[in-house]
Structures are given as C-alpha cells and as structure tokens.
C-alpha cells in the first residue's frame, strides 16, 4: 500500500532539517577558498588543521545555537506542553518511531493506546524539546573546541607542544578575547544543563534566558570589538546573532516537529511567520550597522570582503522573499476545512507537500547564508577593526571620541550611535501605536492623552540614551546625573500614565489552544511571584532609593562607565526600578497591590527626603566618585571634576524634587477622584434601594438612643 502524502511529508521533514549543516559547511568552505582567509599566514601559522577546522566548528556551534534558541522560542510562543498523563507517550513519539496505520500499542497501566490519535501543539512539544536537549550540549562542546582553536589561531601555533597548556591558561585569564571565550563556554555549560532539564514553560524560559546570555560575551569579541564605535559593533553583533538564531532555528525545529502538528500546522506556521518577520527586520538593521562599521563606504564592496558581503545580502533578501511566499500563499493553503477536517489534498501530493517544498528551500538557503557569514567573519574587512592607538586618556576611558564643549544647542544636536536603545525606542513607539490602531479598527476607544504621554516618553528615552546626555554622560558627572535622574524619575511617570499593560491586554489576541502568546506571557509575568515581590510597596521603595546608594558608592558606577554591558544594565535597572515605584503610586495598570493613599504619600515623602539627602551628600563630598575614571580623563577643554560633581549633586536634588512634587499632586488627585467615585457609587446604590443603608443606620442610632435612655432610667431608679 503506498504511503500517504502526510507520511511522505513526515519522512521528508528531518531530511530538510539535517541538510542545513552540510549546506552551511559547504558554503563556508567555498567562501574561505574565495577569500583566502584559511590560507597560511606569513609570520606564525597554526597549521592547516586549525585554519580549516575552526570555521567548520564555528558553523556547527552557530547552527547548534540557532536550534537551541529557535527551539526554545518555539516552545515558549508557538507550542504547548503535552497534557498531563501523556508524558510517556509523548516521549516515545519524540523518538520519531511511528507504528503502522491502524495498529495499537499497549500500556501496562492505562491499557491500549490508539496510535492514530489526534495530533497538535502538545504532540509536537516533545520533538522540539528533544531538539533543544541535543543542540544545547552540542553548542557548549563546540564552544570549548572553538576556544582552543581560537587561541591556536591567535598565537599562530599548532595545537599541543611544550607550554601550550600554560599559554592557553594565560590567554583565557589575562587576555580580554580569551576571557570572553571562557565566559561564553562556562555560560554555555550551565545553559546546556538547563536545556536537558526542559519540561515546561518555566524551565524553557530559564534555558532561553541562559542561551541569550551566552551570546553576550560572544558579541564582545569580533571584528568591531576594537573599532572607534565598538559599542555599536557589539550591539549589532548581539542583535545579528540573536535574531538570526531565532529565525533559522525556529524554522528547523518547526520542520522537525511539523509531522506531529496535524491540523495545527497552519496556526504554528503563521505564528512562526510573524516572529520571522521581526527577525528579518532585526537581522537587516543589525547587519546594516555592522556593514557600515566594516566597509567604510561603497568602495568597500569592491574587495573580497565586500564581494562576500554582497552575496550574503542577496541571499538575505531571497530569504525575505521566501518568507513572504509563506505568508501570502503556503500558510493559507494549510488552513483546515470549514468542517474541521484536514486541508484539501491537491494533485501535487497535497498541501503538506507544498509546505515542505518551500520550507526545505528556505532551510537550505539559510544554511548557505550562515556559511557565507562564517567565511565573512574570518575575512579581514576594509576598515581595520583592531584597537586604536595614540588615544587620549578621555577617549581610552570613555571609549568614544571626545565631543566639543557642551552648549545648549549641542545637548540636542549631538548623538552617539547606540543600536540597542535606538531600536528599543522605535519599538516602544511603533508597537504602542499599532495597538492603539488595532483598538480603533474594532471600534474601541483609547484616550489620546495616554498615547501622547507614551510617545513623549519614548522620545525622551531616545534622547537620554543616545542623544546629548549619552554623549556627555560618559565624561561629565553632571551630565551623567541628568541622564540618570531623568531615567529613574521623569520618564517612568510618562510611561506609567501611558498604561502599556492595560493597552496590551486589550489589544493583543487571547489564545485558547493551550499555547502562550504575548498576552498570556504578559499576564504570567504580571501575576508571577517575582513581580508581586518586586512591586510590593516597601520593596519597590527600597529598591528605588537604596539601589542608588549601592550603585554610586561601589565599583558598579565605574563598571557602568567603562563597559557597555555595565551601561546597558544601569539603564535597564533604573528604568524598571523607577517604573515599578511610580506604578505603585499612580499606576493604572493591573499588577501590584497598591497601599492606601495616605501610605502612598508617606512613601513618596520618604523618598523625596532621601533624594534630597543624597543630593546634599554629593554636594558636600570632598572626594571624587569613580576617582580613577573622572580624575584621569584630562578633557581638552578643561573641567574641574570636583566642581562638576558638585553640580551633579545639585542636579540630583533639583530633578529629584520636581517629579516628586508632580507625583504628590498626582496621588492627591487620584485620592480625590477615588472619594468622588465612592460617593457616586453610594448615591447610585441609594437610588436603587431607596437609601436602605441610611435608613438602617438611622434605625440603629434610634435603637442605641432608646437603650441609653432605658439605662439612664434604671440608674435613676
């Protein structure tokens, strides 16, 4: 009996996924042969084994990372865990063995199980989880191998030999590139354990966070790590790796798990397609930033590096075209029939065959572009990316060119390229507007004032993070305090009044098939134990005020000034700390259990007093904060660092008090409105029951009066 089209598709799916690795390796080898990057070096050569094996190991770990991150994304946002009690059956199905049609299996505890039971999201989860469990450890092992090969390449000597181990240990502990590679390997080892333990949404979320963390030290080393705009290069590299991994790995794991999706294949493919669209934009933007750093102009395309980059760009847009075909043609043909049956079979072998034909081509093209990317990474770009020499102390410490002296105009015209926060500001504005438009299209209203304050907050966030305050915040303490206090005191008020959680819950569609989308994850986060703990009024106030002491009077301040990761962590922490605290006071969104209004005012006045004392303490200091940094800048236009720190203290005091006063007014207004609403509620209730509550109160007072009169008569008698 010939196999059905669905069975043929199930047999074809793993081959389409497994073809990714050899395709990527072949593309990498061809690219290296074209560029000559794997050829012997003149001064010190590590040997052909190292020169040719390292790119192949790089291809392997990048594909393993893609399957890990993309698979976890699929588990978190597309699939759902199998129902309780089906774990054993799901595990057996994840192995890929399928019984003949019509045959039954026997379970000793539960009796016979039908092999042809309905498939869906829960049936595909074990296969995706199995892919993550394998890919995670492979990624970690390849990073360890790449670490050794990387040192052999840098040192220009073959693996082994006298002193190789001691030299490798020195490289991993004393050289920045080696330390980054070691950190990535350690994080990958921890991540691999989490991947093996994936059993549900919680463990998958932990594994996903660890997998993303592995990319951070990898992004700090590379072509742009020593360039003039190395922070832009690191952000671009991180975004490029992350979005490419989700895009490629998500499709690979979807192909592996698709045979078990059945009628849910259309829904899963549509959800992946929406995620892939965001990944396409992310890869394109980050790739453009990286190309701008490395090419140095259009003439850069004339060299070997530019030719490989041009090939990669062409393949990238080909992938975008294939994804568009998925959205407008293939996914529509996968929709179930109106009667609930499977898609209508066609003469070409059925709709699943059409899906596999397009998906297999996309997987192979993805393999080709990843191979070209690996060859591109080993090819020297036109613009040298090594650490710059003859830098001034200010340039070396701040890791950016020294700007002209600050003026009022330059505060709004100067800027520093920061891809991460620039994209975040755009996403904050665009997504919010998209949600508002979605509400209006279905006839719901959203207050215009909330939209305006949110957009003003997004524009303010953009200015603070890569405008004038970001330019001067690395070299002037006063400018840093403008940036910091705006992030923690001013912008959270605007973002809180925008009510983003309420808008998202109204605009995002709810899922009913057991999977979690953005709305379900938002609800899970808002009502999680961690969110309840962080948003507790006392914890929020202590974090809001106390973290400033911990930050400025410990080495954390200097870490945020000298490292890009520390700077990003500072912006994220204080933005969230300010938002959580302000949301407790005047928030509209659901989440924290807000205290009574008198207690809110007490909390606010306490934090106002703290900010005042903190600003006065900085003004009164005779020593520099982060003295090894600000004291060694030696700015060419002359700055008294201690006087500038005193100015920063005054700014801290001033910016801290004005928003606090606005918050106090906001709490008072909400308090008055709450009393007004309560009075109206009581009036409506009285109208409905003829003021039964007042009548009952008057009756109770009359009884109490009679009882007192009776007691008085008894005492007189």
Secondary structure, DSSP 8 states (H G I E B T S, - for coil): ----HHHHHHHHHHHHHHHHHHHHHHHHHHHHHHHTTTS--SS----HHHHHHHHHHHHHHHHHHHHHHHHHHHHHHT-----TT-HHHHHHHHTT----TT-EEEETTTEEEETT----HHHHHHHHHHHHHHHHHHHHHHHHHHHHHHHHHHHT--S-STTHHHHHHHHHHHSHHHHHHHHHHHHHHHHHHHHHT--SHHHHHHHHHHHHHHHHHHHHSSGGGGSTTHHHHHHHHHHHHHHHHHHHHHHHHHHHHGGGTGGGHHHHHHHHHHHHHHHHHHHHHHHHHHHHHHH-SGGGGGSHHHHHHHHHHHHHHHHHHHHHHIIIIIHHHTS--TTS------TTS-HHHHHHHHHHHHHHHHHHHHHHHHHHHTS--SS--S--SS--HHHHHHSS-------TTHHHH-----HHHHHHHHHHHHHHHHHHHHHHHTT----HHHHHHHHHHHHHHHHHHHSHHHHHHTT-HHHHHHHHHIIIIIHHHHHHHTTHHHHHHHHS----SS---HHHHHHHHHTSHHHHHHTSHHHHHHHHHHHHHHHHTSTHHHHHHH-HHHHHHHHHHHHHHHHHHHHHHH--SS-S----HHHHHHHHHHHHHHHHHHHHHHHH-SS-TTHHHHTT---TT---HHHHHHHHHHHHHHHHHHHHHHHHHHHHHHHHHHHHHHHHHHHHHHHHHTSHHHHHHHHHHHHHHHHHHHHHHHHH-
